[in-house]
Amino acid sequence: MTDQAVDFEEPSSENRPSQAGPVPEERTGHGTVGAVGGRFIGRQRELKALRADIERAGLDTISGRKAPRARVLLVAGRPGSGRTALAAELTRRLADAYPDGVLWARLTEPGGEPVPVGRTARGLLETLGSAAPAGADEDVLTEMVREALAGRRCVLVLDDAADAEQVDSLLPDNPECLVVAVSQGPLTGIPDVRPCTIGGMDAKSAIELLSRFTGSVRVTVDPQAAESLVEQCGGQPAAMMLVGGWLAARPQASVADATKQLHGLPDDPEAPVGARPLARAFRLVHDSLPQSAARLLRLLALAPAGRADAHIASALAGCSVSAARSTLEDFAALGLLHTAGGVAEGGLAEGGEPVGGGQYEVPGCLAPLLQALVTEEERPAEVQLARARMLERTVRLLQSCRAVTEPEGSAARRKIAGLPRALRFPGAEAAGAWLEARRPVLIAAARIAVADGELDTLARRLISALVRALVAHRGTEPAAPELYGLHQLVLDVAVRRGLHREQAAALLNLADLDAQTGRTQDALARYRAALDAGRRGNDPYAVARAMESVGGAYQELGDWERAADWYGRALSQRLSRGERADEARLYGRLGGVHTYAGRYGEALRSWRAAAAGYRRLGDLPGHARALSEAARVQEYAGRPEESLRTCEEAVAWARRAGDLRLQAALQLRLADTLERLGDPAAAGLHRSAADRLLEGNASGLRNP
């Protein structure tokens, strides 16, 4: 029943753009207005008007000025009217005129909340291949989007816009780009926009759409019933397709039967008049489902980002994975869901089956209807239990996803060996593919868990498992934007629950990411907050780490006095706890700050203390490096002979450590010192020795 698996609204995982480039064939058919059987149905007048509007002279052109921004087309209509499908068909027909492709972004969450502009901008940048710094604010991200689109000729589709501000902040400063906004009403505030408002389909097109589900015979034998059905559905494509899916599943039923049943359903008096036909059509399909399937359908309102696979559906309903997979396939055939990816999307389990199967998306126009049914027919305790089961299943999958990156025989691998086969991955590649495909859904699940407020323990476990999996598969730097958001969620829970230690840890992680992206003042504020939280939680590790990090922030700002003060505080705490490795490192950091400040006596004492500490630890390379820094300070202080002796000592320790690269670097420094002392011959010998060491190291000599 491929032809019946049609979509209502353009899919967009976690409100991120789903692609950059020409719209692929599987997307050209998405929408309520057609693409059933691979052909778009109806809306030819609207398409013609939209294309004409592209060429229409704007106010800037009339006044003789060059348009400063992209032209904006607006497709306005109720959810389920086919507005997104119309935008998709328009972009398909414009593909040749915009060679840099099409970008999609959905601006409303499945629950109806507007998507933060910063999140949308970050998604667009990711699609465009532009790295956005972790934690960057909305203004920075939107400016980066405009810069990335400045030299492109592309179409930007902003789907389900809640208001004009969402659209305006993302408009490219490039008249060669085209923006197609999709909204329920006019976007007042964006100049020079003429909306194309769509309502129900004309009767001929609506009947053609219906016949794609039922076949032509059932329509031609009773054309009056077909016309009556179109009237009952208000010509709304989404309603027509739901009823068409209902008829397709009942070959013996006539169009008149569907019309009669639809007519017998009561209207929701609280629903807007224009939304009632879709609500009745949905109720017709929902009430015809078996009780267990109807309950699963309702619970899909809890699916993160409006997406579900067999694992999510199984956990929500408390049924088997295979039963959930079969039910999701049935829903897709009825038009209740659309396929959001291939069947094998996201990696295979050990048994060769897809992990959770393909992903399905709840159509945007049905999401509020599902949510209303959940409130009406499910007890709050059962809803909470379903959400908890879903999050717990997600935690187990994430733990399996990370553990598969560990060596064979490790404790993590032994632990996941006891999991059901459906939760295990055959290798890191399959697990990584699953993680990448589900990344938006997993992050949405973390947000849901935190927003719930009653599942904080589960939320913390989920975020921890997600952070570990992202770091294991993507690495800390590539995953930094996601990690920043996740650490912020941890902070929210920690503040809400008064968990001072977790609050300190989250603040430290956020501050580290701020520091890495050059936001030193922000990092400094977070480090100080982490210090306060660590003290409240009696966490000596967090306190010492925060003190050292505050010193590092001041060092980055060039405030040597405060940097030395905070390094000294951190050192005192490490000394009191006998943490020798940290002591040696902090002596080195103090030595560096004193060197920058020109306090060479204090710097030399600190570097010698660091060298002694590394020697006691048996860290010979660290000992050699500390001695080399001491030699540098001696040279700065105008004591070249002492510097020479200390540098020679450092070379000897590097040789003893077997660190050839370090030894070569120290011999080059020794050569520089000898040249300044007027001994070019000895300097040349050390340079030659350094060159030989580097050449040998490049040939594969040992370099621990």
C-alpha positions in Angstrom: 0.0 0.0 0.0 2.8 2.4 -0.9 0.4 4.9 -2.4 -1.5 5.2 0.8 1.6 6.1 2.9 1.3 9.8 2.3 2.4 12.6 4.5 0.5 15.6 5.9 3.3 18.0 6.8 6.9 18.3 5.7 9.1 16.3 8.0 11.8 18.1 9.9 13.6 16.2 12.7 14.0 18.2 15.9 13.1 21.4 13.9 16.4 21.2 12.1 16.8 21.6 8.3 16.6 18.2 6.8 18.8 18.9 3.8 20.8 21.4 1.8 20.6 20.9 -1.9 17.9 19.8 -4.4 14.9 18.3 -2.9 15.2 14.5 -3.3 12.4 12.6 -5.0 11.0 11.1 -1.8 10.5 14.7 -0.5 8.8 16.1 -3.6 5.7 14.1 -2.8 5.3 15.1 0.8 2.2 16.9 1.8 -1.5 17.0 1.9 -2.2 18.1 -1.6 -1.0 15.2 -3.4 2.1 13.4 -4.5 -0.1 10.3 -4.1 1.2 7.8 -6.6 4.1 10.2 -7.3 2.0 13.0 -8.8 1.1 16.3 -7.2 -2.7 17.0 -7.2 -4.4 20.3 -7.4 -3.4 23.8 -6.4 -2.3 24.9 -9.9 -3.8 28.3 -9.5 -1.9 28.9 -6.2 1.4 27.6 -7.8 1.0 30.0 -10.7 0.3 32.9 -8.3 3.4 32.1 -6.2 5.7 31.9 -9.2 4.4 35.2 -10.5 4.9 36.7 -7.1 8.6 35.9 -7.3 9.0 38.2 -10.3 6.7 40.9 -8.9 8.4 44.2 -8.4 8.8 45.0 -4.7 8.7 48.3 -3.0 12.5 48.6 -3.2 12.5 48.0 -6.9 9.7 50.5 -7.5 11.7 53.2 -5.6 14.8 52.5 -7.6 16.8 50.7 -4.8 18.3 47.3 -4.9 16.4 44.8 -2.7 18.6 44.4 0.4 17.1 41.0 1.4 15.6 37.8 0.0 12.1 37.9 -1.4 9.6 36.3 1.0 6.7 34.2 -0.2 4.0 33.3 2.3 1.8 30.2 2.1 -0.9 30.6 4.7 -3.4 28.0 5.7 -4.6 25.8 8.5 -2.6 22.7 9.5 -3.8 19.9 7.2 -4.6 22.2 4.4 -1.6 21.1 2.3 0.3 24.3 2.9 3.7 22.5 3.4 3.0 20.2 0.4 2.4 23.3 -1.7 5.7 24.8 -0.6 7.5 21.5 -1.3 6.0 21.4 -4.8 6.9 25.0 -5.5 10.5 24.4 -4.5 10.7 21.3 -6.7 9.5 23.4 -9.7 12.0 26.1 -8.9 15.0 23.8 -8.4 16.6 24.8 -11.7 16.5 28.5 -10.9 18.2 28.0 -7.5 21.2 25.8 -8.1 22.5 25.9 -4.5 19.5 23.9 -3.3 16.8 24.0 -0.7 17.0 24.3 3.1 14.1 23.3 5.3 13.5 24.3 8.9 10.4 23.8 11.0 9.7 26.6 13.4 7.2 25.0 15.7 7.5 22.0 18.1 5.1 19.1 17.8 3.6 20.3 21.0 2.9 23.7 19.5 5.7 25.7 21.2 7.8 28.0 18.9 11.3 26.7 18.3 14.0 29.0 19.7 15.5 30.9 16.8 19.0 30.0 18.0 18.3 26.3 17.7 16.9 26.7 14.2 19.9 28.8 13.1 22.3 26.2 14.5 20.5 23.5 12.6 20.7 25.5 9.4 24.5 26.1 9.9 25.0 22.3 10.5 23.2 21.6 7.2 25.4 24.2 5.4 28.5 22.6 6.9 29.4 25.7 8.9 30.7 25.1 12.4 28.9 27.2 15.1 30.6 27.6 18.4 29.0 25.9 21.4 26.9 28.1 23.5 26.8 31.0 21.0 23.8 33.3 21.5 21.0 33.8 19.0 22.4 37.0 17.5 25.7 35.4 16.7 24.0 32.3 15.2 21.6 34.2 13.0 24.4 36.5 11.8 26.4 33.3 10.9 23.4 32.0 8.9 23.2 35.3 6.9 26.9 35.1 6.2 26.7 31.5 5.1 23.9 32.4 2.7 25.4 35.6 1.4 27.0 34.0 -1.7 24.4 31.3 -2.4 21.4 31.2 -4.7 19.0 28.9 -2.8 15.5 28.5 -1.4 15.0 28.6 2.4 11.7 27.1 3.5 10.6 28.1 7.0 7.7 25.8 7.9 5.0 26.3 10.4 6.2 29.8 11.5 4.5 31.0 14.6 5.2 34.7 14.1 7.0 37.2 12.0 9.9 37.6 14.4 11.0 33.9 13.8 11.1 34.5 10.0 12.6 38.0 10.1 15.6 37.0 12.1 16.6 34.3 9.6 16.1 36.3 6.4 19.2 36.2 4.2 20.7 39.6 3.3 20.9 38.3 -0.2 18.2 39.1 -2.9 19.4 36.0 -4.9 17.9 33.8 -2.2 14.2 33.0 -1.9 12.4 32.5 1.4 9.1 30.5 1.4 7.4 30.9 4.8 4.6 28.6 5.8 2.2 29.8 8.5 -1.3 29.7 9.7 -1.9 33.4 9.2 -0.3 36.5 7.9 3.1 37.4 9.1 2.5 41.1 9.9 5.8 43.0 10.2 7.7 41.5 7.3 7.5 44.1 4.5 6.6 43.4 0.9 4.9 40.0 1.6 1.7 39.0 -0.1 0.3 35.8 1.3 -1.1 33.0 -0.8 -3.9 31.8 1.4 -5.2 28.3 0.8 -8.4 26.6 2.1 -10.0 23.4 0.9 -9.3 21.8 -2.4 -11.7 22.1 -5.3 -14.1 19.2 -5.6 -12.5 17.7 -8.7 -9.0 17.6 -7.2 -10.3 16.3 -3.9 -12.1 13.5 -5.6 -9.0 12.7 -7.6 -7.1 12.5 -4.3 -9.7 10.2 -2.8 -9.6 7.9 -5.8 -5.9 7.4 -5.3 -6.8 5.5 -2.1 -10.0 3.9 -3.1 -9.5 3.2 -6.7 -11.7 4.8 -9.4 -14.5 2.3 -9.2 -15.9 3.1 -5.8 -15.9 6.8 -6.7 -17.5 6.5 -10.2 -20.3 4.2 -9.0 -21.5 6.8 -6.5 -20.2 10.3 -7.5 -22.7 12.0 -5.3 -21.4 10.2 -2.3 -17.9 11.2 -3.2 -19.0 14.9 -3.5 -20.7 14.6 -0.2 -17.6 13.2 1.4 -15.5 16.0 0.0 -18.0 18.4 1.6 -18.0 16.6 4.9 -14.1 16.9 4.9 -14.3 20.6 4.0 -12.0 19.8 1.0 -9.1 19.5 3.5 -6.5 17.2 2.0 -5.5 15.8 5.4 -9.0 14.8 6.2 -9.5 13.3 2.7 -6.5 11.2 3.0 -7.4 9.9 6.5 -10.8 8.9 5.2 -9.1 7.5 2.0 -6.8 5.4 4.2 -9.8 4.1 6.2 -11.6 3.1 2.9 -8.4 1.5 1.6 -8.2 -0.7 4.6 -11.9 -1.8 4.0 -12.2 -2.9 0.4 -15.9 -3.9 0.9 -16.9 -0.4 2.3 -18.4 2.1 -0.1 -17.8 5.8 -0.2 -21.3 6.3 1.0 -20.5 4.2 4.1 -17.6 6.5 4.9 -19.8 9.5 4.4 -22.5 8.2 6.7 -20.1 7.3 9.5 -18.3 10.6 9.2 -21.6 12.5 9.3 -22.6 10.6 12.5 -19.6 11.8 14.5 -20.2 14.8 16.7 -18.2 18.0 16.4 -16.0 19.2 19.1 -17.7 22.4 20.2 -14.4 23.9 21.5 -12.6 23.3 18.2 -12.5 26.1 15.6 -15.0 25.6 12.8 -12.3 25.2 10.2 -10.5 22.4 12.2 -13.6 20.3 12.7 -13.6 18.3 9.5 -10.0 17.0 10.2 -10.9 16.2 13.8 -13.9 14.2 12.6 -11.9 12.3 10.0 -9.2 11.5 12.6 -11.8 10.4 15.1 -13.3 8.0 12.4 -9.9 6.3 12.0 -9.0 6.3 15.6 -12.3 4.8 16.8 -12.1 2.1 14.2 -8.7 0.8 15.5 -8.4 -2.1 17.9 -8.2 -0.9 21.5 -4.5 -1.6 21.9 -3.6 0.1 18.6 -5.7 3.1 19.5 -4.0 3.4 22.8 -0.5 3.2 21.1 -1.6 5.9 18.6 -2.6 8.2 21.5 0.6 7.7 23.3 2.6 8.7 20.3 1.8 12.2 21.4 4.6 11.6 23.9 7.2 10.7 21.3 10.2 13.1 21.4 10.3 15.5 18.5 7.1 13.8 17.2 9.2 10.9 16.0 8.9 7.2 17.0 10.4 3.9 16.1 9.5 0.4 17.2 11.5 0.8 20.5 9.8 4.1 21.4 6.4 2.7 20.5 7.0 -0.5 22.4 8.1 1.2 25.5 5.2 3.7 25.4 2.6 1.0 25.0 4.3 -1.7 27.0 4.1 -4.2 24.2 6.7 -6.2 22.2 9.0 -4.5 19.8 7.7 -6.7 16.9 4.1 -5.8 17.7 5.0 -2.1 17.9 6.8 -2.3 14.5 3.8 -3.9 12.8 1.4 -1.4 14.3 3.5 1.6 13.2 3.5 0.1 9.6 -0.3 -0.1 9.8 -0.5 3.5 11.0 1.6 4.6 8.1 -0.6 2.8 5.6 -3.6 4.6 7.1 -2.0 8.0 6.7 -1.7 8.4 10.5 2.1 8.6 10.3 4.6 9.2 7.6 7.9 7.5 7.2 10.8 9.6 8.3 13.6 7.3 7.1 14.4 4.0 5.5 13.6 0.8 7.2 17.2 0.1 8.1 17.9 3.6 9.1 20.3 4.0 12.0 22.2 0.7 12.1 21.4 -3.0 12.8 21.1 -5.0 15.9 23.1 -8.1 16.5 20.4 -10.3 14.9 20.6 -8.2 11.7 17.3 -6.5 12.4 17.1 -2.7 12.3 17.5 -1.2 15.8 14.0 0.0 16.4 13.2 -0.2 12.7 12.6 2.9 10.6 11.5 6.2 12.1 8.0 7.5 11.7 6.8 11.0 12.3 3.5 12.2 13.6 2.0 14.7 11.1 2.0 18.2 12.5 -1.8 18.6 11.9 -2.5 15.5 14.0 -0.2 16.2 17.0 -2.7 18.5 18.8 -5.5 15.9 18.2 -3.4 13.1 19.7 -2.5 15.3 22.7 -6.2 16.1 23.3 -7.0 12.4 23.2 -4.3 11.6 25.7 -5.6 14.2 28.1 -9.2 12.9 27.6 -8.7 9.2 27.7 -5.5 8.4 29.6 -5.0 8.6 33.3 -2.1 10.9 34.3 -0.4 8.1 36.2 -0.5 5.9 33.1 0.9 8.7 30.9 3.7 9.3 33.4 4.5 5.5 33.5 4.6 5.4 29.7 6.9 8.3 29.5 9.2 6.7 32.1 9.3 3.4 30.2 10.2 5.3 27.0 13.1 7.2 28.7 14.3 4.0 30.5 14.5 2.2 27.1 16.4 5.1 25.6 18.9 5.0 28.5 19.5 1.3 27.8 20.0 1.8 24.1 22.5 4.7 24.8 24.4 2.6 27.2 24.6 -0.2 24.6 25.6 2.4 22.0 28.5 3.6 24.0 29.6 0.3 25.4 30.2 -1.2 21.9 33.1 1.3 21.5 34.9 -0.3 24.5 37.5 -3.1 24.0 36.3 -6.7 23.9 36.2 -8.2 27.3 35.8 -4.9 29.1 33.3 -4.5 31.9 31.1 -2.4 29.7 31.0 -5.1 27.0 30.3 -7.8 29.5 27.4 -5.8 30.9 25.6 -5.3 27.6 26.1 -9.0 26.7 23.2 -9.6 29.0 20.8 -7.3 27.2 18.2 -8.6 24.7 19.5 -8.9 21.2 17.3 -6.1 20.0 19.2 -3.7 22.3 22.7 -4.7 21.2 24.7 -3.4 18.3 27.1 -5.6 16.2 29.8 -3.0 16.2 30.7 0.7 16.7 29.8 1.6 13.1 26.3 0.4 13.4 25.9 2.1 16.8 27.3 5.3 15.5 24.8 5.3 12.6 22.0 4.7 15.0 23.1 7.6 17.2 23.5 10.0 14.3 20.1 9.1 12.9 18.4 9.5 16.3 20.4 12.4 17.6 17.6 15.0 17.3 15.1 12.6 18.9 17.5 11.7 21.7 18.2 15.4 22.5 14.5 16.1 22.5 14.0 13.2 24.9 16.4 14.8 27.3 14.5 18.1 27.1 11.2 16.3 27.7 12.6 14.4 30.7 13.9 17.7 32.3 10.7 19.6 31.5 8.6 16.9 33.1 9.9 17.9 36.6 8.9 14.6 38.2 11.5 12.3 36.5 14.6 14.1 37.4 16.6 10.9 38.4 15.7 9.4 35.1 16.5 12.6 33.3 20.0 12.7 34.8 20.7 9.1 33.8 19.5 9.8 30.3 21.6 12.9 29.9 24.7 11.1 31.3 24.2 8.2 28.9 23.7 10.6 26.0 26.8 12.6 26.8 28.9 9.5 27.1 27.6 8.1 23.8 28.2 11.4 21.9 31.7 11.7 23.2 32.5 8.1 22.4 31.2 8.3 18.8 31.7 11.9 17.8 34.4 13.2 20.0 34.3 16.1 22.5 34.9 18.9 20.0 32.5 17.9 17.3 29.8 17.2 19.9 30.4 20.4 21.8 27.2 22.2 20.7 25.1 19.2 21.8 27.1 18.8 25.0 26.6 22.5 25.9 22.8 22.1 25.7 22.9 18.9 27.7 25.1 20.4 30.5 22.6 23.2 30.7 19.8 20.7 31.2 21.8 19.0 34.0 22.2 22.4 35.6 18.5 23.1 35.4 17.7 19.8 37.2 20.5 20.4 39.8 19.2 23.9 40.6 15.7 22.6 40.9 16.6 19.8 43.2 19.3 21.6 45.2 22.0 19.1 44.0 25.0 21.3 44.7 27.7 18.8 43.5 25.9 18.3 40.2 25.4 22.0 39.9 29.1 22.5 40.3 29.9 19.9 37.8 27.5 21.3 35.2 28.8 24.8 35.7 32.4 23.6 35.3 31.6 21.8 32.0 29.7 24.8 30.7 32.5 27.2 31.7 35.1 24.9 29.9 33.1 25.1 26.7 32.8 28.9 27.1 36.5 29.2 27.6 37.2 27.1 24.5 35.1 29.3 22.3 36.7 32.6 23.6 33.9 33.7 25.9 36.4 34.1 28.8 34.3 36.5 30.9 31.3 34.1 30.7 33.6 31.3 31.7 34.9 33.2 34.6 31.4 33.9 35.9 30.5 30.2 35.6 33.7 29.1 37.3 33.0 31.4 40.3 29.4 30.0 40.5 30.9 26.5 40.4 33.2 27.4 43.2 30.2 28.5 45.3 28.2 25.4 44.5 31.2 23.2 45.3 31.6 24.8 48.7 27.8 24.3 49.4 28.1 20.7 48.4 31.3 20.1 50.3 33.0 18.9 47.1 36.7 19.4 47.4 37.4 18.3 43.8 35.0 20.9 42.4 36.3 23.6 44.7 40.0 23.0 43.7 39.1 22.6 40.0 37.0 25.8 40.1 39.9 27.7 41.8 42.4 26.6 39.2 40.0 27.4 36.4 39.3 30.9 37.8 43.1 31.4 37.8 43.2 30.2 34.2 40.5 32.6 33.2 42.4 35.5 34.7 45.5 34.4 33.0 43.7 34.4 29.7 42.6 37.9 30.5 46.2 39.0 31.3 45.5 39.7 34.9 48.6 38.0 36.3 48.1 39.1 39.9 44.7 37.5 40.2 45.8 34.5 38.2 48.7 33.9 40.6 46.4 34.4 43.6 43.9 31.8 42.5 46.5 29.3 41.4 48.0 29.7 44.9 44.6 29.0 46.5 44.2 25.9 44.4 47.7 24.8 45.2 47.1 25.2 49.0 44.1 22.9 48.8 46.0 20.3 46.8 48.9 20.4 49.2 46.5 19.9 52.2 45.1 16.8 50.5 48.4 15.4 49.3 47.4 15.4 45.6 51.0 15.3 44.2 50.2 15.3 40.5 48.0 18.3 40.8 50.6 20.0 43.0 53.2 19.7 40.3 50.9 21.0 37.6 49.9 24.0 39.7 53.5 24.8 40.5 54.0 24.9 36.8 51.0 27.2 36.2 52.2 29.5 38.9 55.7 29.5 37.3 54.1 30.5 33.9 52.1 33.4 35.4 55.1 34.7 37.3 57.1 34.5 34.1 54.6 36.5 32.2 54.5 39.1 35.0 58.3 39.4 35.0 58.7 38.1 38.5 61.6 35.8 37.6 62.7 34.9 41.1 59.2 33.6 42.0 58.9 32.0 38.6 62.2 30.1 39.0 61.2 28.8 42.5 57.8 27.6 41.1 59.3 25.8 38.1 61.9 24.1 40.3 59.2 23.0 42.7 57.2 21.6 39.7 60.3 19.8 38.5 60.9 18.2 41.9 57.2 17.2 42.0 57.3 15.5 38.6 60.6 13.7 39.6 59.0 12.3 42.8 56.1 11.1 40.7 58.4 9.3 38.3 57.2 11.6 35.4 60.5 12.0 33.6 59.2 14.0 30.6 57.3 16.3 33.0 60.5 16.8 35.0 62.5 17.6 31.8 59.9 20.1 30.6 59.8 21.9 34.0 63.6 22.1 34.0 63.5 23.6 30.4 61.0 26.2 31.6 63.3 27.0 34.5 66.1 27.5 32.0 64.0 29.9 30.0 63.3 32.0 33.1 67.0 32.0 34.0 67.8 33.3 30.5 65.1 36.0 30.8 66.6 37.0 34.1 70.0 37.5 32.4 71.7 34.4 33.8 72.7 32.6 30.5 75.4 30.3 32.1 72.9 29.0 34.7 70.3 28.6 31.9 72.8 26.6 29.8 73.5 24.2 32.7 69.8 23.8 33.5 69.0 23.2 29.8 71.7 20.5 29.6 70.2 18.9 32.7 66.7 19.0 31.0 68.2 17.4 27.8 69.7 14.6 29.9 66.3 13.9 31.6 64.5 13.9 28.2 67.1 11.4 26.9 66.5 9.2 30.0 62.8 9.4 29.4 63.2 8.3 25.8 61.1 11.3 24.6 62.9 12.0 21.3 60.8 14.9 20.2 61.2 16.6 23.6 64.9 16.0 23.5 65.2 17.5 20.0 63.2 20.6 21.1 65.4 21.1 24.2 68.6 20.7 22.1 67.4 23.4 19.7 66.8 25.7 22.7 70.3 24.8 24.0 71.7 25.7 20.6 70.0 29.1 20.7 71.5 29.7 24.2 75.0 28.7 23.0 74.8 31.1 20.1 73.9 33.9 22.4 76.9 33.0 24.5 79.2 33.2 21.5 79.8 29.5 20.8 78.4 28.9 17.3 80.3 25.6 16.9 78.7 23.9 19.9 75.4 25.4 18.8 75.8 23.8 15.4 76.5 20.4 17.0 73.3 20.5 19.0 71.2 21.6 16.0 72.6 18.7 14.0 71.8 16.3 16.8 68.2 17.7 17.0 67.8 17.3 13.2 68.9 13.7 13.4 66.5 13.0 16.3 63.6 14.5 14.4 64.4 12.6 11.2 64.7 9.4 13.2 61.4 10.1 14.9 59.7 10.7 11.6 61.0 7.3 10.4 59.2 5.5 13.2 61.5 5.7 16.2 59.9 5.4 19.6 58.3 8.6 20.9 56.2 7.8 24.1 
